[in-house]
Every structure is written in C-alpha cells, then in structure tokens.
C-alpha cells in the first residue's frame, strides 16, 4: 500500500511540468505590448505636471502683482508712461532669459519697480509671490504678463508662451 502511494506521487510529479516556454513568451509579449501602449500616456502626464508648476506660479505672480499695485509696492518705472506696457516673464530661467541655473524657476520684470520696504529688508518680488526659485523644471512653457499703464488703473493680461 505504501509503495502504491509512492508510485502515484511519482506519476503526479511527472505530469506537473510548470509553464512551457511558449506560454512564457506569450506572457512577455503581452507585457511588452501593454508597456508600449502606456509609455506615451505616462510621458504626456509627466509633461502636464511640469507645465502645471509653471502655470500655478504664473497665477500666483499675476495675483500678487495686482495686489502689490493696489498697495503701491509695485509701480511702473519712470520710463513706462501712459499707454506703454511693462512685462513680467515667469518660467524656466533658460527660457525667459534670466541669469542663474537655466533649469530653475524664475521671474524677469521689465519696466516695473518693486518696493520691498513694506515686506522687510531684502524681500524680493519672487518671495512676495511665494515662488520657490530653487525649484527645477524642464518645462518649455512660460507665461508673459503684460501690464498696461492707463494712468487711472493698470490692466493685466497673461498669455502662455512656448
């Protein structure tokens, strides 16, 4: 009786061979096809998240510029007369022409003066906006905020650039 059970166990082991090579190749081929289909979507999502950092920063800068103009801490430079415009560029330093690490987030203001005395000595406009200038990005998206001097009140427009 014991020998019969041992013989049956040996027979059962002979039938249990595992996966065949063909089955493994089919599974690998399916996995490769799935990765090939999902990789472009993943790249698109990563790109969108990089652009979202710039977009969020631009919205913060626009809101801060409006409030600082209202508080008179941000004013037109003396060269920007009625009907002329001043600009603020927000994006990767290498894309907007700012100095420093070309992959860091930056702001370039033209035709504007920022009075930091109300915020404390050494406060920059970037700090006032809450922009982390140590943050790196590889996004090619940048924003241009145009402020038109209308004597009575400035008008603001913001446009995405690439």
Secondary structure, DSSP 8 states (H G I E B T S, - for coil): -HHHHHHHHHHHHHH-----HHHHHHHHHHHHHHHHHHHHHHHHHHHHHHHHHHHHHHHHHHHHHHHHHHTTSEEE-TT--TT-EEEEEEEEHHHHT-SS-TTBEEEEEESEEE--TTT-TT--HHHHHT--TT-B-----EEEEEEE--SSS-EEEEEEE-
